[in-house]
Amino acid sequence: MTREMLVMQAQLVIKIQPHAADANELDALTRNLWEELRSVDVPSVDRPAAAERPEGSRGPFAETMGTLVISGVTSAAAMSAVARTTIAWIRRDCERSAELEHGNSRLTLHGLSRDDLHALSEAWVRDAMNGTGRDPSQDGG
């Protein structure tokens, strides 16, 4: 396995998807979640660097606003901690949603009950660690 593949697998990306948020609100939401995730035991939580921005993005943060990159996510415990923190953040405002990505595995979290969100995140962590890359929120678990 190459160094780039190991680095990619150790990163978890969160894309905040608030409904009807303008750029300032999205920036504030991103900063709020960033501060909460700093308490999770992972080496770093950052916004993507300019070089990582998608081709064709407009403005300095057009496509990366609302995106956080968590590095050093190499265990199910770290992934679960990030997912639990994100769920708690989402639950404080039912309009919030977020997509978590780890390698090819994605999980979309939105206004479900706390128990449903936790069950989905646990299934996602298992699938991501096993490399299946499926999103349990898209197929009912």
Number of C-alpha atoms within 10 A of each C-alpha: 5 7 8 9 10 13 14 17 20 17 20 23 22 26 18 25 21 19 11 10 13 10 13 10 13 19 16 13 20 21 17 12 20 21 12 16 23 16 12 17 13 17 10 14 22 15 19 18 10 10 7 9 16 11 8 8 11 10 8 10 17 13 15 19 20 25 24 22 19 25 18 20 23 17 12 15 12 17 28 18 18 24 24 19 18 22 23 15 19 23 19 9 12 14 14 20 21 21 17 25 21 24 19 13 20 23 24 21 24 20 15 15 12 14 9 14 22 18 14 22 26 19 17 30 24 15 17 23 17 10 14 12 19 17 23 20 19 11 7 7 14
